[in-house]
Amino acid sequence: MSRTLKLAAVMGVITSLPIIPSVAAAENLKVVASFSIIADFAKNVGGDRVDIITLVGPNGDAHVYEPKPADAATVGSADVVLVNGLQFEGFLQRLVEASATKAPVVELTKGGEVLRNTEEEGHHDQDKAAKGEAGHAAEAEEGHEEGHHHHGESDPHAWQSVHNAELYVKNIADAFCAADAASCDTYRANAESYGQQLEALEEEIKAAVAEIPEDKRTIITSHDAYGYFEHEYGIKFLAPEGVSTESEASASDVAALIKQIRQDKASAIFVENVTNPRLIEQIASETGLKIGGELYSDALSDENGPAATYLEMMRHNITAIKGAILGS
C-alpha cells in the first residue's frame, strides 16, 4: 500500500522518469491510429487519457504501406483501433487478421458524406457527391477483392472536408466513451472544444477561396486526393494519378491531362508530400506552369514542418494555393 501511495504522490512531479509513462499506460486507453491525420484527431479528443501509436507516420503513404511484424503486436494489444475506412488502408484487413485483436476497429468515415471514386469516370464531376450514411462504407468494403489499390466506389480522402473532419472527431469520441465510460465527459468536452477550432478553420478556408477569382480556381496535384476539398470549397483539382498513389499514370493519361490543363487554363501546379515529384515536374515543364510548392494530402508533416497538425495542414494548403494563384 505504501509503495502505491508513494508512486501516486510523485507522478505529477517526476514526469521525466521512465516509470511514469508505464504507469500511465496501465490506466490510459491504448489507441492505434492507422495514419498521422487520424492520430492528430485522436490526440485532440483523448488528451492525456490516451496513449496513441501511429502505424503510418508523418509524410508516410498509407496507400502503399506494408505492415511490419511489430504492427501486428501493436494492434493486438490495443484497446481501440482507429482507421479511415473506404479501403484507404489497403493493408488493414491483413493486419487485423494477423493481430487477432479483440479491440473494436472503428471506421471514422461511417455516417459521413462520401464522394464517388472518379478514377474510372474521369476527373471530378461536380455531381459525383452521394450521401454515404454508413452503408456506403460497407459497399466499398465489398469491392476490396478487385485489387490491392482499388478503392471501390468511394473516394476515401474524406478528411479533406473540414465538415467531415468534425464527423471523424465525433466518431472518435464515441469510440473512446464506449471503451472508457468513466472518462466520457472529458472526451466529449475535448471533442467540443476541438470542434470549435474546426468551425473556425472552415470559415478561414471559405474566406480565402472567396478571394480567388472563379476563373482561376483550377490547379494540378499529383494524385486525386482533393475531391472533398473541391466539392466543399470550389477549387477544381486535376491529377495524373487516381485516388491511390499505387495507380501509375500512363503516357496517354498524362497527355490527356496536359490537354485539359491548357483547355481549363490551370493556374497552379503542386507536388505532394507523399508522392514522387518527377511526374509533376514533367507536366510543369510541358505546360509552362511554375510549381507552387508542396501540399499535404494523405499525411501530416513531421513536427518541425508546416503541417504538423490537421489544422496547420489545412491552413498551409489553402495559403499555398491562394499564394500560388494570386502571386502573393
Salt bridges, closest charged atoms under 4 A:
GLU66 OE1 - ARG94 NH1 3.63
ASP71 OD2 - LYS68 NZ 3.89
GLU113 OE2 - HIS231 NE2 3.23
GLU121 OE2 - ARG116 NE 3.74
GLU139 OE1 - HIS136 ND1 3.62
GLU146 OE1 - HIS150 NE2 3.56
GLU153 OE1 - ARG116 NH1 3.89
ASP155 OD1 - HIS157 ND1 2.76
ASP174 OD2 - LYS170 NZ 2.95
ASP174 OD1 - ARG188 NH1 2.60
GLU202 OE2 - LYS206 NZ 3.41
GLU204 OE1 - ARG315 NE 2.80
GLU211 OE1 - LYS322 NZ 2.57
ASP224 OD2 - HIS123 ND1 3.56
ASP224 OD1 - HIS124 NE2 2.62
GLU230 OE1 - HIS124 NE2 3.70
GLU246 OE2 - HIS148 NE2 3.90
ASP264 OD2 - LYS236 NZ 3.07
GLU272 OE1 - HIS223 ND1 2.75
ASP298 OD2 - HIS63 NE2 2.83
ASP298 OD1 - HIS157 NE2 3.51
ASP298 OD2 - HIS223 NE2 3.18
